[in-house]
Amino acid sequence: MATDDHKESSAPRHESGLLRALNAIDNGLGWIERVVIGGSVLIMAFLMSGHVVGNLFFNRGIPGTYEVTEMLIVVMTFVGVGYAARNARHISMSAIYDQLSGGLRKALLIVICLGTGALMFYFAFKSAQYVIVLHERGRVSSSLHVPLWMVNLALPIGFTLAGVQYLLTTIRNLVSDDIWRSFNEKEEYSDVPLDETGQTHAADDVHGI
């Protein structure tokens, strides 16, 4: 009996330890995403402002401004994929999902996260191959001669970050009773459809690894 009690008490601690470790990973990835996206926006704003001021007062802007801006847009776009997934702000087709509740709703969310995560990792693999080709061919930008492989490195990085977020969301839903749209964002009660009795049957959700 004591052994059974020990197993029951150790399971929540193990789950809590797992979630703490995953939360640390999620926070670290979030910090990287915010630095990259925020830094890109600031650099772009500084360059464009300096370019406009230079043209107004000195009849000469900052060389390569538009080229750098295009590069920063690529970086923000693909790193932003992971950021959107992390905050559950990605576009979703949820016509069927919105009609479900309880275990079916959670099961479908897990399948969607697994499938989307696998797709993100596949895109990361293919884009990494593309970056390798750019590096082997030595292609550079037209004006600043920046190696294009360095700019397009944002593709595999961004897709990998997104894939990790979907994987974290999957694990979160497997070990938690509630439904989580992302690792740190729980689905609100008002978002979950009720059955004829007015219940969501949250206690019947699939959980556990």
SEVEX-444523 format. One record per residue: residue in one letter; x negated, y negated, z negated of N, C-alpha, C in turn. Coordinates in Angstrom, 2 decimals. Last residue first. Layout:
# residues N
- res/n_px/n_py/n_pz/ca_px/ca_py/ca_pz/c_px/c_py/c_pz
- a/X/Y/Z/X/Y/Z/X/Y/Z
...
# end
This chain:
# residues 209
- res/n_px/n_py/n_pz/ca_px/ca_py/ca_pz/c_px/c_py/c_pz
- i/-1.47/-10.23/20.75/-2.37/-9.86/21.85/-2.31/-8.34/22.04
- g/1.62/-12.01/20.20/0.63/-11.00/19.82/-0.21/-10.63/21.02
- h/5.01/-12.28/21.40/3.77/-12.81/20.86/2.89/-11.67/20.43
- v/8.01/-13.20/22.85/6.89/-12.28/22.90/5.67/-12.93/22.30
- d/10.72/-14.27/20.75/9.71/-14.52/21.78/8.60/-13.49/21.69
- d/12.63/-14.13/18.86/12.52/-12.96/19.72/11.44/-13.13/20.78
- a/12.72/-16.58/17.66/12.11/-15.50/16.89/11.91/-14.25/17.72
- a/14.16/-18.13/19.40/12.70/-18.31/19.36/12.02/-17.17/18.65
- h/16.80/-18.27/20.28/16.19/-16.98/20.01/14.68/-17.08/20.02
- t/18.28/-20.51/20.51/17.22/-20.34/21.49/16.55/-18.98/21.38
- q/21.87/-20.93/20.24/20.57/-20.52/19.72/19.57/-20.39/20.86
- g/24.49/-21.24/20.97/23.75/-22.44/20.56/22.39/-22.14/19.99
- t/25.76/-19.11/22.00/25.89/-19.28/20.56/25.18/-20.52/20.06
- e/25.08/-19.10/24.66/26.46/-19.41/24.32/26.68/-19.61/22.83
- d/21.78/-20.63/24.46/22.73/-19.65/24.94/24.14/-20.01/24.47
- l/20.02/-23.57/25.59/20.65/-22.77/24.55/21.58/-21.75/25.17
- p/16.81/-24.40/26.99/18.25/-24.20/27.13/18.79/-23.30/26.03
- v/14.50/-26.70/25.78/14.82/-25.28/25.86/16.33/-25.09/25.97
- d/14.06/-29.34/25.35/13.72/-28.84/26.67/14.15/-27.39/26.87
- s/14.58/-29.84/22.72/15.56/-30.35/23.68/15.30/-29.85/25.09
- y/12.29/-28.86/21.51/13.55/-28.14/21.34/14.58/-28.55/22.38
- e/9.39/-28.98/23.61/10.34/-29.57/22.69/11.63/-28.79/22.65
- e/6.57/-26.96/23.63/7.79/-27.32/24.33/8.82/-27.83/23.33
- k/3.54/-28.36/22.46/4.63/-27.41/22.29/5.85/-27.90/23.07
- e/0.38/-28.77/23.44/1.69/-29.40/23.61/2.79/-28.35/23.56
- n/-2.10/-27.61/23.47/-1.79/-28.49/22.35/-0.42/-29.16/22.46
- f/-2.08/-25.97/25.72/-2.63/-25.46/24.48/-2.23/-26.30/23.28
- s/1.23/-26.43/27.14/-0.23/-26.45/27.24/-0.76/-26.03/25.88
- r/3.69/-25.53/26.39/3.50/-25.92/27.79/2.02/-26.08/28.12
- w/4.59/-22.92/24.33/3.64/-24.02/24.49/3.43/-24.29/25.97
- i/7.01/-21.74/22.14/6.63/-21.86/23.55/5.76/-23.10/23.70
- d/6.21/-19.95/19.07/6.84/-21.00/19.87/6.37/-20.94/21.31
- d/4.55/-17.97/18.04/5.98/-17.70/18.18/6.68/-18.71/19.08
- s/1.36/-17.14/19.47/2.26/-18.04/18.74/3.71/-17.66/18.99
- v/-0.24/-15.64/21.10/-0.47/-15.51/19.66/0.46/-16.38/18.82
- l/0.62/-16.25/23.67/0.57/-14.85/23.25/0.46/-14.71/21.74
- n/0.33/-18.99/23.89/1.67/-18.43/23.91/1.70/-16.97/23.46
- r/-2.48/-19.15/23.84/-1.66/-19.84/22.82/-0.26/-19.26/22.75
- i/-3.16/-17.79/26.16/-3.52/-17.22/24.85/-2.68/-17.84/23.75
- t/-2.14/-19.62/28.07/-1.68/-18.24/28.01/-1.94/-17.62/26.65
- t/-3.68/-21.88/27.53/-2.23/-21.93/27.33/-1.63/-20.54/27.24
- l/-6.19/-20.93/28.28/-5.95/-21.29/26.89/-4.45/-21.36/26.58
- l/-5.71/-20.64/31.04/-6.05/-19.47/30.23/-5.81/-19.74/28.75
- y/-5.28/-23.27/31.74/-4.19/-22.32/31.90/-4.45/-21.04/31.11
- q/-7.86/-24.26/31.15/-6.69/-24.78/30.45/-5.50/-23.83/30.56
- v/-9.45/-22.87/32.97/-9.65/-22.64/31.54/-8.43/-23.13/30.75
- g/-8.51/-24.01/35.35/-8.33/-22.59/35.09/-8.48/-22.25/33.63
- a/-9.42/-26.66/35.02/-7.98/-26.38/35.09/-7.70/-24.91/34.79
- l/-12.18/-26.23/35.06/-11.56/-26.83/33.88/-10.06/-26.55/33.85
- t/-12.41/-25.25/37.68/-12.76/-24.40/36.55/-12.12/-24.92/35.26
- f/-11.68/-27.48/39.17/-10.85/-26.28/39.25/-11.14/-25.33/38.09
- g/-13.81/-29.22/38.44/-12.42/-29.56/38.14/-11.52/-28.34/38.17
- i/-16.04/-27.80/39.43/-15.95/-28.16/38.01/-14.50/-28.43/37.63
- p/-15.56/-27.59/42.18/-15.58/-26.38/41.34/-15.49/-26.68/39.86
- l/-15.44/-30.56/42.65/-14.39/-29.61/43.02/-14.44/-28.34/42.16
- a/-17.73/-31.91/41.93/-16.54/-32.16/41.13/-15.43/-31.15/41.45
- l/-19.50/-31.46/43.89/-19.61/-30.58/42.73/-18.42/-30.76/41.78
- n/-19.34/-33.43/45.72/-18.35/-32.37/45.82/-18.49/-31.32/44.72
- v/-21.62/-34.92/44.98/-20.28/-35.50/44.84/-19.23/-34.39/44.80
- m/-23.68/-33.16/45.59/-23.56/-33.68/44.23/-22.17/-34.25/43.98
- w/-23.43/-32.74/48.27/-23.16/-31.61/47.39/-22.99/-32.08/45.94
- l/-24.23/-35.06/49.49/-22.79/-34.82/49.36/-22.47/-33.65/48.44
- p/-26.74/-37.20/48.35/-26.41/-35.82/48.74/-24.93/-35.51/48.47
- v/-26.56/-40.48/49.63/-26.39/-39.65/48.44/-26.06/-38.22/48.89
- h/-26.96/-42.52/51.46/-27.71/-41.26/51.59/-27.70/-40.45/50.30
- l/-25.51/-44.79/51.65/-26.42/-44.69/50.51/-27.27/-43.43/50.53
- s/-24.20/-44.28/54.20/-24.85/-45.54/53.87/-25.87/-45.43/52.75
- s/-23.32/-41.59/54.54/-23.80/-42.39/55.67/-24.59/-43.61/55.27
- s/-24.47/-38.92/52.39/-23.52/-39.97/52.76/-24.15/-40.91/53.78
- v/-25.84/-35.82/53.67/-25.86/-36.97/52.78/-24.81/-37.98/53.26
- r/-26.66/-32.35/53.82/-25.82/-33.46/54.25/-25.80/-34.56/53.19
- g/-28.17/-29.99/53.70/-28.77/-31.27/53.36/-27.97/-32.48/53.79
- r/-27.38/-27.42/54.02/-27.45/-28.23/55.23/-28.03/-29.61/54.98
- e/-27.35/-26.56/51.38/-28.26/-25.91/52.34/-28.44/-26.74/53.60
- h/-25.33/-28.19/50.31/-26.71/-28.29/49.80/-27.70/-27.70/50.79
- l/-23.09/-27.29/51.71/-23.51/-28.70/51.83/-24.95/-28.87/51.38
- v/-23.04/-24.64/50.75/-23.26/-24.91/52.18/-23.72/-26.34/52.40
- i/-22.46/-25.11/48.06/-23.73/-24.46/48.42/-24.06/-24.71/49.89
- v/-19.90/-26.17/48.29/-20.98/-27.02/47.76/-22.34/-26.43/48.13
- y/-18.56/-23.88/49.19/-18.62/-25.07/50.04/-19.75/-26.00/49.59
- q/-18.77/-22.28/46.93/-19.41/-21.84/48.18/-19.57/-23.02/49.14
- a/-17.20/-23.80/45.26/-18.62/-23.64/44.93/-19.39/-23.16/46.16
- s/-14.73/-23.42/46.44/-15.33/-24.76/46.51/-16.80/-24.72/46.14
- k/-14.34/-20.72/45.79/-14.44/-21.12/47.20/-15.08/-22.50/47.34
- f/-14.26/-20.88/42.95/-15.22/-20.02/43.64/-15.43/-20.47/45.09
- a/-12.10/-22.58/42.54/-13.42/-22.97/42.03/-14.51/-22.17/42.75
- f/-10.04/-21.07/43.62/-10.41/-22.32/44.27/-11.80/-22.78/43.82
- y/-10.09/-19.06/41.65/-10.38/-18.72/43.04/-10.79/-19.97/43.82
- f/-9.32/-20.52/39.43/-10.66/-19.92/39.44/-11.06/-19.50/40.85
- m/-6.71/-21.18/40.24/-7.69/-22.24/39.99/-9.11/-21.68/40.02
- l/-5.52/-18.64/40.36/-5.65/-19.43/41.58/-6.68/-20.53/41.42
- a/-5.58/-17.97/37.66/-6.33/-17.15/38.61/-6.55/-17.90/39.92
- g/-3.81/-19.97/36.72/-5.20/-19.94/36.27/-6.08/-19.13/37.21
- t/-1.45/-19.17/37.97/-2.05/-20.45/38.32/-3.51/-20.51/37.90
- g/-1.05/-16.65/36.70/-1.18/-16.77/38.14/-1.84/-18.05/38.58
- l/-0.95/-17.40/33.97/-1.94/-16.43/34.45/-2.16/-16.55/35.95
- c/1.22/-19.19/34.02/-0.11/-19.65/33.59/-1.20/-18.71/34.07
- i/3.29/-17.48/34.87/2.94/-18.66/35.66/1.53/-19.14/35.31
- v/3.34/-15.65/32.75/3.03/-15.18/34.11/2.59/-16.35/34.98
- i/4.09/-17.40/30.68/2.81/-16.69/30.61/2.39/-16.21/31.99
- l/6.63/-18.16/31.57/5.59/-19.17/31.42/4.21/-18.53/31.37
- l/7.96/-15.71/31.43/7.75/-16.33/32.74/6.66/-17.39/32.67
- a/7.96/-15.36/28.63/7.28/-14.39/29.49/6.99/-14.98/30.87
- k/9.55/-17.52/27.83/8.15/-17.47/27.43/7.35/-16.51/28.32
- r/11.98/-16.80/28.98/11.37/-18.09/29.30/9.88/-18.07/28.99
- l/12.45/-14.35/27.74/12.30/-14.42/29.20/11.61/-15.70/29.62
- g/12.70/-15.05/25.00/11.59/-14.23/25.45/11.36/-14.29/26.94
- g/14.37/-18.20/25.33/13.85/-17.12/24.51/12.68/-16.39/25.14
- s/15.75/-18.82/28.64/15.50/-19.18/27.24/14.91/-17.97/26.52
- l/16.13/-20.28/31.94/15.86/-19.19/31.00/15.68/-19.72/29.59
- q/16.31/-22.37/33.63/17.55/-21.66/33.35/17.38/-20.57/32.30
- d/13.78/-23.28/34.09/14.66/-24.11/33.27/15.97/-23.42/32.91
- y/12.75/-21.36/35.87/12.26/-21.43/34.49/13.21/-22.20/33.59
- i/13.97/-22.02/38.29/14.31/-20.77/37.62/13.93/-20.83/36.15
- a/12.85/-24.62/38.69/14.29/-24.39/38.84/14.73/-23.12/38.12
- s/10.29/-25.74/38.57/10.84/-25.07/37.39/12.33/-24.78/37.48
- m/7.34/-26.45/39.70/8.61/-26.05/40.30/9.33/-25.18/39.26
- s/5.37/-29.21/38.60/5.81/-27.82/38.44/7.16/-27.63/39.11
- i/2.45/-31.16/38.34/3.72/-30.94/39.04/4.11/-29.48/38.91
- h/1.10/-31.76/35.04/0.99/-31.31/36.41/2.38/-31.16/37.02
- r/0.88/-32.30/32.42/1.40/-33.37/33.27/1.31/-33.02/34.75
- a/-0.22/-30.92/30.22/1.05/-30.47/30.82/1.70/-31.57/31.65
- n/-2.74/-31.60/29.52/-1.66/-32.39/28.92/-0.30/-32.05/29.48
- r/-4.26/-29.84/31.01/-4.46/-29.89/29.56/-3.33/-30.61/28.86
- a/-3.54/-30.47/33.61/-3.15/-29.18/33.05/-3.25/-29.18/31.53
- a/-4.76/-32.98/33.79/-3.30/-32.87/33.93/-2.80/-31.55/33.35
- y/-7.44/-32.26/33.51/-6.83/-33.16/32.52/-5.31/-33.07/32.57
- g/-7.86/-30.71/35.79/-7.98/-30.11/34.47/-7.31/-30.95/33.39
- v/-7.48/-32.75/37.67/-6.65/-31.54/37.73/-6.67/-30.85/36.38
- g/-9.44/-34.64/37.25/-8.11/-34.93/36.76/-7.17/-33.75/36.83
- v/-11.46/-33.63/38.71/-11.58/-33.49/37.26/-10.23/-33.76/36.61
- f/-10.35/-34.41/41.17/-10.50/-32.99/40.86/-10.78/-32.74/39.38
- t/-10.14/-37.26/41.04/-9.04/-36.42/41.49/-9.18/-34.99/40.99
- m/-12.61/-38.24/40.24/-11.45/-38.43/39.37/-10.31/-37.48/39.75
- v/-14.21/-37.48/42.48/-14.52/-36.99/41.13/-13.29/-37.08/40.23
- v/-12.96/-38.91/44.55/-13.07/-37.45/44.62/-13.29/-36.87/43.23
- i/-13.39/-41.49/43.62/-12.01/-41.01/43.77/-11.99/-39.48/43.84
- l/-16.13/-41.68/43.80/-15.53/-41.68/42.47/-14.08/-41.19/42.52
- m/-16.42/-41.76/46.59/-17.00/-40.65/45.81/-16.35/-40.54/44.44
- e/-15.16/-44.17/47.17/-14.62/-42.92/47.72/-15.14/-41.71/46.95
- t/-16.94/-45.89/45.85/-15.54/-45.80/45.42/-14.90/-44.52/45.93
- v/-19.24/-45.61/47.37/-19.25/-45.15/45.98/-17.82/-44.98/45.46
- e/-18.26/-46.82/49.70/-18.71/-45.43/49.72/-18.73/-44.84/48.32
- y/-17.75/-49.41/48.90/-16.64/-48.57/49.36/-17.03/-47.10/49.38
- t/-20.37/-50.28/48.19/-19.27/-50.26/47.23/-18.16/-49.30/47.65
- g/-22.65/-50.62/49.72/-22.23/-49.26/49.40/-21.05/-49.15/48.45
- p/-23.71/-53.71/48.33/-23.82/-52.69/49.38/-23.36/-51.33/48.88
- i/-21.55/-56.13/47.17/-22.48/-55.10/46.71/-22.54/-54.00/47.77
- g/-21.26/-58.96/49.42/-20.82/-58.05/48.36/-21.90/-57.08/47.96
- r/-21.64/-62.28/50.17/-22.28/-60.97/50.29/-21.86/-60.10/49.11
- n/-20.99/-64.89/49.70/-20.76/-64.35/51.04/-21.46/-63.01/51.26
- f/-21.03/-65.76/47.18/-22.34/-65.63/47.83/-22.23/-65.09/49.24
- f/-18.40/-65.98/46.29/-19.36/-67.02/45.92/-20.69/-66.94/46.68
- l/-16.92/-63.85/47.47/-16.33/-65.18/47.29/-17.38/-66.26/47.11
- n/-18.57/-61.61/47.45/-18.07/-62.11/48.73/-17.54/-63.53/48.61
- g/-18.95/-61.32/44.69/-20.08/-61.57/45.57/-19.65/-62.13/46.91
- v/-16.35/-60.74/43.85/-17.01/-61.97/43.39/-18.18/-62.33/44.29
- v/-16.00/-58.24/45.11/-15.12/-59.36/45.43/-15.78/-60.68/45.04
- h/-18.04/-56.74/43.86/-18.02/-56.88/45.32/-17.18/-58.08/45.73
- g/-17.30/-56.81/41.20/-18.56/-57.43/41.62/-18.61/-57.66/43.12
- s/-14.93/-55.34/41.40/-14.90/-56.73/40.92/-16.16/-57.47/41.36
- m/-15.91/-52.89/42.30/-14.97/-53.63/43.13/-14.89/-55.09/42.71
- l/-17.61/-52.18/40.14/-18.13/-52.33/41.49/-17.20/-53.17/42.36
- f/-15.82/-52.09/37.94/-16.98/-52.99/37.93/-17.50/-53.25/39.35
- a/-14.02/-50.10/38.77/-13.53/-51.45/38.51/-14.68/-52.46/38.54
- m/-15.78/-47.90/38.94/-15.07/-48.36/40.12/-14.58/-49.80/39.94
- i/-16.58/-47.69/36.27/-17.59/-47.96/37.31/-16.91/-48.51/38.56
- l/-14.08/-47.10/35.10/-14.82/-48.31/34.72/-15.86/-48.68/35.78
- v/-13.43/-44.65/36.33/-12.54/-45.81/36.48/-13.29/-47.10/36.17
- s/-15.55/-43.05/35.45/-15.36/-43.29/36.89/-14.49/-44.51/37.13
- g/-15.11/-43.02/32.69/-16.33/-43.62/33.23/-16.20/-43.94/34.71
- g/-12.64/-41.65/32.60/-12.75/-43.03/32.12/-13.97/-43.73/32.67
- i/-13.47/-39.15/33.70/-12.41/-39.94/34.32/-12.49/-41.41/33.91
- v/-15.59/-38.41/31.94/-15.78/-38.44/33.39/-14.73/-39.34/34.05
- v/-14.40/-38.61/29.38/-15.62/-39.36/29.70/-15.78/-39.51/31.21
- r/-12.25/-36.83/29.60/-12.00/-38.26/29.35/-13.22/-39.10/29.70
- e/-13.59/-34.39/30.05/-12.66/-34.92/31.05/-12.43/-36.41/30.86
- i/-15.02/-34.12/27.66/-15.73/-34.20/28.94/-14.83/-34.83/30.00
- w/-12.90/-33.92/25.83/-13.86/-35.03/25.72/-14.61/-35.21/27.03
- g/-11.70/-31.55/26.66/-10.96/-32.81/26.75/-11.88/-34.01/26.68
- l/-13.68/-29.73/25.99/-13.35/-29.93/27.41/-12.59/-31.23/27.61
- g/-13.52/-30.02/23.19/-14.76/-30.30/23.90/-14.52/-30.56/25.38
- n/-10.89/-29.20/22.68/-11.30/-30.57/22.36/-12.58/-30.96/23.09
- d/-11.07/-26.51/23.50/-10.15/-27.42/24.17/-10.53/-28.88/23.92
- i/-12.88/-25.51/21.61/-13.21/-25.48/23.04/-12.36/-26.48/23.80
- a/-11.37/-25.92/19.30/-12.66/-26.59/19.43/-13.10/-26.63/20.90
- n/-9.24/-24.23/19.85/-8.98/-25.66/19.74/-10.27/-26.46/19.86
- l/-10.49/-21.77/19.70/-9.98/-22.23/20.99/-9.69/-23.72/20.98
- a/-11.02/-21.77/16.95/-12.12/-21.69/17.92/-11.68/-22.19/19.29
- r/-8.43/-21.89/15.92/-9.39/-22.95/15.60/-10.54/-22.95/16.59
- l/-7.38/-19.50/16.90/-6.82/-20.77/17.37/-7.75/-21.94/17.07
- l/-8.93/-17.68/15.45/-8.98/-17.69/16.91/-8.49/-19.02/17.46
- g/-8.14/-18.27/12.83/-9.54/-18.47/13.23/-9.69/-18.52/14.73
- s/-5.47/-17.51/12.98/-5.81/-18.90/12.71/-7.24/-19.20/13.11
- e/-5.76/-14.77/13.40/-5.08/-15.59/14.41/-5.44/-17.05/14.23
- h/-6.99/-14.07/11.00/-7.69/-13.83/12.26/-7.10/-14.70/13.36
- r/-5.02/-14.78/9.20/-6.31/-15.46/9.12/-7.09/-15.29/10.42
- p/-2.94/-13.05/9.95/-2.78/-14.50/10.13/-4.09/-15.24/10.08
- a/-4.32/-10.53/9.29/-3.89/-10.86/10.65/-3.68/-12.35/10.85
- s/-4.72/-10.30/6.58/-5.89/-10.62/7.40/-5.50/-11.02/8.81
- s/-2.28/-9.59/5.57/-2.81/-10.90/5.20/-3.99/-11.30/6.05
- e/-1.93/-7.04/6.63/-0.96/-8.08/6.95/-1.49/-9.46/6.63
- k/-4.10/-5.69/5.51/-4.03/-5.85/6.96/-3.08/-6.97/7.34
- h/-3.43/-5.80/2.81/-4.66/-6.47/3.26/-4.63/-6.70/4.76
- d/-1.13/-4.29/2.77/-1.04/-5.71/2.42/-2.26/-6.47/2.90
- d/-2.24/-1.80/3.42/-1.29/-2.44/4.34/-1.16/-3.92/4.06
- t/-3.80/-1.38/1.15/-4.46/-1.49/2.45/-3.55/-2.18/3.46
- a/-1.93/-1.17/-0.80/-2.84/-2.32/-0.86/-3.53/-2.53/0.46
- m/-0.84/1.21/0.00/0.00/0.00/0.00/-0.86/-1.24/0.00
# end
